[in-house]
Amino acid sequence: MSKVLEQLAAALRRGETATLVTVVMAKGSGPRNPGAHMLVLADGSISGTVGGGELEWQAIEEAKSNTPGVWRKDFVLGPDLGQCCGGRMTLQFELCLPEQLPTWQALLQDPEALYWTVFDQDSNEIVRRKPSPELLATLSEDLSLFYPIDHNSYLERFAEKRMPLFLFGAGHIGKALTMSLAALPIKVTWLDNRPEIFPSLMPRSIATKAFTSAPQELDALPEKSAVLVMTHDHALDLEICLSALQNSSCMFLGLIGSSTKRTRFINRLSAAGLTKSQLDKFQCPIGVGGITSKEPTSIAASVAAQLLQLRERLFKSVANQPMTNQMDEVNV
């Protein structure tokens, strides 16, 4: 969604209107989950998607009506649209005006922040508020993009929470992997002790860092982090693995290599005093099963899929208590 938000802000800066389309309800077999966004610009071009097909075509036409304020429309995918999914979806349309640019710029500063959003059917307006610090302390940080509270209110983020990943090694696999991860909800810190080998052009979402001490870098590992190790030096690999697994914030440690390398590393890590629970986080070889190609791009795709599976396990949507009357309004 952050890219959609950037496109929205750019349109408003140009003095154009744009319509933000949000999936607020999906039942049955729908093509997108609640919280999915699509932006429809004045010229009919789009950014993001609410699922494609006839649903999206009709949503674009609806958005181009430039109806003032906020409105909703139900779509029954089978009878209404002739789509085989068989589900039902409610889309929310929000006409955004150039004078609202400060609001959207403020949201763009921290798109992963959590907001309490209320749709007022009488005024056809939306009010977005930030949860109070007291409420935030009771919420899981892992709330998804969208969590409905009742028919007209929900918790939302404008970008998915990104899983922290520390990737050690800027060789050919590392280069291919960073390109695969650039557009995924994973916050990549890419490290190597040879800064000259980093590519000169990098996606904005990838942070590169030259390091001299791997243990020092891993001391500040954020909670629910993953670490991947693919350096040019097996002794350095072992040092990184040991430091990462000793840190309770590391939820997954992946080492590129063979089953033989795994056996040797397990023996060395066990000899260094690591416990079974720590070693259970260690995986070598890395990647999902069923892909045998050793091409860097194939390995990268396999590892990216594995990281998405890990993120699904670590960042689940959980909110099961009433939260009304606990919000502080913010001027955004």
Order of alpha helices (4+ residues) and beta strands (2+ residues): alpha-beta-beta-beta-alpha-beta-beta-alpha-beta-beta-alpha-beta-beta-beta-alpha-beta-beta-alpha-beta-alpha-beta-alpha-alpha-beta-alpha-beta
